[in-house]
């Protein structure tokens, strides 16, 4: 029973600084970027205040998600720093409790925060990002979309399975023309049956018509069975030109499943998909940073002369800077093809876990 009370006491010491961190770091992000964009929408586009406020609140989930790892670091560091400065940790360890046992409730809570952040990043953030971009594009900027767009991906679904997946390298909204097209068609089980390549496709007012292409039948599952060239072929995508433009979303607006579809389309057209792959893998590695930062922050809080809140906050900023610096550098290597994307995405968390385990081992001796 006493251990349960002790767990609650340690968690109480952690939750306060954690919530403060969420508020503080969110305020920093808002003050350094979001408010500037909001002011720009009012001054340059004359957007009404109510619409701008709606866009502001829709931008919040993606910002808050980034603050979770930082706040866990600050919370764990300051919680154990306070317990250490008042000699409570000494008393607890004198009672036969190891540091790992004392830190376990914080580690478990940090792991739950990481798991929750993955779910939040999958089911909430892409949707709010898409709503935010829709408001900015359609209501604030009045559909001021570019005349040409690159890397167009369109799809149709058969239940939960892909039915058709199309990739076009370019789209010209003025001429309503798609260029360098690859179309994959799947059966009811989601198995690839046919691949079509065409130089271009034009909108005739009702359908997209592909020109000068070739069809590959791969239904046998052992490579190409038959090929057939065509001069004209109806593109099996029903999206109108306006829908083509509206359906193109940024990677941060896509769910993990949608990112996988995009990557599949890119690879079928032999187009570099490293940026999308990095985005997909970081949907897991960035939320995992909450657990990683707890592993690092808790033992650091036991170091001497950590009693000052300002020192604790400063150490948190330094560790965050190092982590995101490594993440940015590794991400650049992954996007550039110097490293496999999954490896580049895992480097910051892997280094953090190694550092955290070492610090835990050192303070447990």
Phi, psi and omega in degrees: 000321180295327179293323178296317178296322179294319177300316180297322181295316180293319179295324177297321178292334181276319189296320181302303177298327179298311179295322175299319180297318178302314180294314184294311183290325175298318179298322179296313180298317181296315183292331184267348182215306188296315181297325178296316179295320179298315178298324179295321179297325181285313187283320185270327185249355179064032181293139178294151185300320182297319179293320179294321178295322177297315177298322180299313182291329177289336178280345186295317183304316180294329178287313181299322180302320180292336183277344183302308180300318180298319183289324175296318177300310180297317182296314181292319181295313184285329178296310182284336174295317179293317179296327179285319183293333179265008178065014178293324178298320179299315180296316180298317181287331175293334177280006175098008181266131178282162178297321181300321179293322179292324183276348186304315179300324178291319180296318180294316179296320179296322178294320177295322176297319178298314180296316178297324179293324176298313179296317179298321181287341180265319189257340184248307188299312179301322182292315180291325176297319179293319178295320178298311181295325178296316178298315181296316185286314189267328186253330180266310181269359175057051176058037178279063182273154181292152179291329179239145177226149180249155175057067179272128177235125176231151182210158170231146187247149171242088189071236178268355183258151174292138173255311178220137178228119183242138175235132174233136184288325181223152171222128178251111184288336181287314180270354182054057186226131174259142182233150177055074190257140170230126181239129174249133178241139187239156176274186184296339180268002181082016180268139181294128181245325189209142177236132179237132175242139178213152180291320181198170175215140181238148179274121182262012181104339180230318181221166173270131180246119178275149181234144172052071183227184180216143180249132177248122177268114181241024184293338180290341178082002181236040181099195185283127177267310181222154173230150179212129178270153177217154175270320178220141181207136179288129178288125184283045175230129187265002182295134176281167178306319178296320179291328177300314180293318184289331183282347181279115184241154177287158181306324181288352177264358185257147172282172180298320179297318179292324176297320178297320177297317179299315181298319179299318179293318179299314184293325178296330179265010180055043178250142182300122181247016185300321180298317179292322179295318178298318178300318181294313181292326180287347172297339178257318188287324180293314174299326179297339180300336177300314178292319180299315181293330176294318178300325181276318187289321184298308178293329177296331180294341181273352181293156182295148175061045176247017187286337182284133179296322181294324177293317178299317179294320179295319178296320178300315180299319180297314180295319178298318180298317180295314182299309183288334173294315177297319180298318180295316180295314180294323178297321177295322178294321179292316180293329180277353178087004179288333177228152171302141186299322180295323180290316179299321180292330184274343186304310183300315181292322180297314178296321179295319179295317178299314179296319180295317179295321178296314180296321178295319178296320183293316182282346180272351182292000000 
